[in-house]
Amino acid sequence: MIPGKLLGPGGVGITRRSVAKQAPRFLLLAVGAYLFLLTSVCLWERIFFDCLSREVGALGSPLAGKLIVVDPGHGGPDPGVVRGGVREKDITLAVAQRLSHFLRQAGAEVVMTREKDRDLADPDLWDMKERKRQDLERRIALANRLRADAFLSLHVNSFEEADEYGAQTFYQAGSEESRRLAEAIQQELQFLLGNTERLPKAGDYLVGRLARMPAVVVEIGFLTHPEEKRLLQDPAYQSKVAFAVYAGLARFFAQGR
């Protein structure tokens, strides 16, 4: 090989200087390809979201006029589960915003307990245990005060071992309506996500004890599971989860309270 010269196709010599001159062009092509890919992904998500919105309009009559309180779990100084810089509070807010959009498209009135990175506790309350309790009490108190038809609290699950995965609903033991709501949402999560076989689970929860309406906690996946962690950060998957929760609500109200 001649020093300072590269052999191109057919043995044609290409000088290092000519390669250097082509570098800006290669960089421009690379940037162009990246922007094209980014635009394509965004466009696909928009089309996906619009299609779901049209489907909401067709299915939404059972929710017309219903008041739904959507509660994105955690917020402010409470990030919830954190793995590799990914925070539960950010994911729950993103899904809650999508869910609220679907519900409003269906004719429901929606109140979110938070619409940004904050909680409902007093700013000067620094004891985190007390702060979390006050925050939860105020979230459900808001729903009670508004006489909401349903209360949905969105969370992300975690486990010590990384093999646990799947969205799951939780309801207050002894509350028949909450059980029915949890079952309706779980059925849609199983059908639309196709990656969970979990069943609704009864328990004793502060939110459930205080709620005067059907109330469900939806753990939308495990941040400790590598694949589910990736999915939970995907805007298209967040829309899919939100639509599944919406469909469960529509099923619940279609069956009659």
FENMOWO-V273826 format. One record per helix or strand of 2 or more residues. SS is the DSSP state (hx for helix, st for strand). FROM is the first residue (numbers start at 1). TO is the last residue. If there is no record, write none. Layout:
BEGIN
ss->(SS:SS)
from->(FROM:FROM)
to->(TO:TO)
END
This chain:
BEGIN
ss->(st:hx:st:hx:st:st:st:hx:st:hx:st:st:hx:st:hx:st:hx:hx)
from->(5:9:13:16:67:82:86:88:109:128:150:168:176:201:206:214:226:235)
to->(7:11:15:63:72:83:87:105:112:146:157:172:193:203:210:222:232:254)
END
